[in-house]
Amino acid sequence: MSDKVLLVTGASSDVGIKLIREIYSEYGTIYLHYGHMNDSFKQLTDEISGDRNVILLQADFSKEEDVDKMMELIDDNSAMPNNIIHISAPRISIKHFHKEEWDNFQKGWDISVRSVVKLLQHYIPKMSKAKYGRIVFFLTSNTIDKPAKYQASYVTYKYALLGLMKALSVEYIEKGITVNGISPDMMETKFLEDIPDMVVEQNAANSPIGRNINIDEVVPVVKYMLSDNGASMTGQNIGITGGL
């Protein structure tokens, strides 16, 4: 069985579920973090747990103590993560900046930034010792060019992740660790439930390809970043934008 160990944060998201279906067979042990259980995620875990060591980790990343407890549970297991996919983020809301509460900035920072900082500070030293690691951040096309209006908190913490990704890629490539980001444009998933349908439809209409991005178009890029073929690719933020 493979000695590669995968940790996915936000694994119960639509993109997390699709990714895991595609790549789970390459890993001996899989840690799947989720905030809330849903039917699709339960179906997935039932399907893949038969021939893999699949460990479910429920944690509210807005609470620092939940992140600490999750790391304790992982440490109690002998398999330490050496592949990490960070998806966790609060859902996007559309608001004028002057009407956006500070709590939205704080929540995004806690769930998306603080959580992965703590996780990577804990596990990167172990990856460095082993001279191997693959880390992928889910970012956003807002970090590629002109960001969308009325999403100031979302854009802010995604740019923080972009900066973290860039800094870590420089620091750890000599240790055999690659750190990359993927920045898809709008994908029609549950993540957009708090966005008006009109905004989603307008984004599709404005795209040169006439539609929003499919999850299937994102998965192969992540698979490459995690693969042995991606060993020399680091510090890259790959946009999947439909030509926008």
Buried (B, 14 or more C-beta within 10 A) or exposed (E): EEEBBBBBBBBBBBBBBBBBEBBBEBBEBBBBBBBEEBEBBEEBBEEBBEEBBBBBBBBBBBEEEBBEBBBEBBEEEEBBBBBBBBBBBBEBEBBEEEEBEEEBBBBBBBBBBBBBBBBBEBBBEEBBEBEBBBBBBBBBBBBBEEBBEBBBBBBBBBBBBBEBBBEBBEEBBEBBBBBBBBBBBBBBBEBBEEBEEEBBEEBBEEBEEEEBBBBEBBBEBBBEBBEEEBEEBBBBBBBBBBEB
